[in-house]
Amino acid sequence: MSRGPHDAGDAPAVADAAPAIDWDALGRAALAVRERAHAPYSSYQVGAAILVRSGRVFAGCNVENASYGLTICAERSALVQMVAAGERDPIALTVATSGPVLGSPCGMCRQTLAEFAVDLPIRLIAPGDAGVPPRTTSLAALLPEAFGAAALSR
């Protein structure tokens, strides 16, 4: 997995190996937090759960605002919690939307996620009663040639 620009020279130690991705547990976390989303304008509730290398999971939901530009997406909400907890190494993300079409991270979320892991595996899900099978993709597929620190002159 490609690592973020802030730690590009840090190779993880063998003891620091990533945990297996429990997509079912990540899905439950994303679906649960989705129910707490604040979406009075769009009624489009989104939940996200990020698994980090240490095994911790951070969940976030979308929080809309009457001034639409101030809205925060579920993916960035979870990512901010991850960073606030001192974590910097996401290894998987699940995004839960209502269906019947699976929603994927918006462009702003994709770019924000790319700061930490450009080839992050991402599972898109909807509640079981939506009748939509999960789909697994990656950040690299959703955001090819992501802008990163290497493009900035130092």
Residue pairs with C-beta under 8 A, 6 or more apart in sequence:
1 18
1 91
1 117
1 119
1 120
2 117
2 118
2 119
2 140
3 10
3 89
3 116
3 117
4 88
4 89
4 115
4 116
4 117
4 118
5 115
5 148
5 149
5 150
6 88
6 115
6 149
7 88
7 89
8 149
12 18
12 53
12 89
16 53
18 53
18 91
19 51
19 53
19 55
19 91
21 51
21 91
21 92
21 121
22 51
23 92
23 94
23 123
23 134
23 136
25 57
26 49
26 51
26 57
26 92
26 93
26 94
26 123
27 49
27 94
27 96
27 123
27 125
27 134
29 47
29 49
29 57
29 59
29 94
30 47
30 48
30 49
30 59
30 74
30 94
30 95
30 96
30 125
31 47
31 96
31 125
31 127
32 47
32 59
33 47
33 48
33 49
33 59
33 60
33 61
33 74
34 45
34 46
34 47
34 61
34 74
34 96
34 97
35 45
35 47
36 47
36 61
37 45
37 46
37 47
37 61
37 62
37 63
37 74
38 61
38 62
38 63
38 64
39 45
39 46
39 62
39 64
40 64
41 64
41 66
41 68
42 64
44 62
44 97
44 98
44 103
45 61
45 62
45 97
45 98
46 61
46 62
46 73
46 74
46 75
46 95
46 96
46 97
46 103
47 59
47 60
47 61
47 74
47 95
47 96
48 59
48 60
48 61
48 73
48 74
48 75
48 77
48 78
48 93
48 94
48 95
48 96
49 57
49 58
49 59
49 78
49 93
49 94
50 57
50 58
50 59
50 60
50 78
50 79
50 82
50 90
50 92
50 93
51 57
51 90
51 91
51 92
51 93
52 58
52 82
52 87
52 88
52 89
52 90
52 91
53 87
53 89
53 90
53 91
54 87
54 89
56 85
56 87
58 78
58 79
58 81
58 82
58 85
58 87
59 78
59 81
60 74
60 75
60 76
60 77
60 78
60 79
60 80
60 81
61 74
61 77
62 71
62 72
62 73
62 74
62 77
63 71
63 72
63 77
64 71
65 71
72 80
73 105
73 106
73 108
73 109
74 95
75 93
75 95
75 105
75 106
75 109
75 112
75 113
76 108
76 109
76 112
78 93
79 90
79 112
79 113
79 116
82 88
82 90
88 116
89 116
89 117
90 113
90 116
90 117
90 120
91 117
91 120
91 121
92 120
92 121
92 122
92 123
93 105
93 113
93 120
93 121
93 122
93 123
93 139
94 122
94 123
94 124
94 125
95 103
95 104
95 105
95 122
95 123
95 124
95 125
96 125
96 126
96 127
97 103
97 124
97 125
97 126
98 126
98 127
98 130
99 126
99 127
99 130
99 131
99 132
100 126
100 130
100 131
100 132
101 132
102 124
102 125
102 126
102 132
102 134
102 135
103 124
104 122
104 124
104 137
104 142
105 113
105 122
105 139
105 142
107 143
110 139
110 142
110 143
110 146
111 143
111 146
111 147
113 120
113 139
113 143
114 139
114 143
114 146
114 147
114 148
115 148
117 139
118 139
118 140
118 143
118 146
118 148
119 138
119 139
119 140
120 138
120 139
120 140
121 136
121 137
121 138
122 136
122 137
122 138
122 139
122 142
123 134
123 135
123 136
123 137
124 134
124 135
124 136
124 137
125 132
125 134
126 132
139 146
140 146
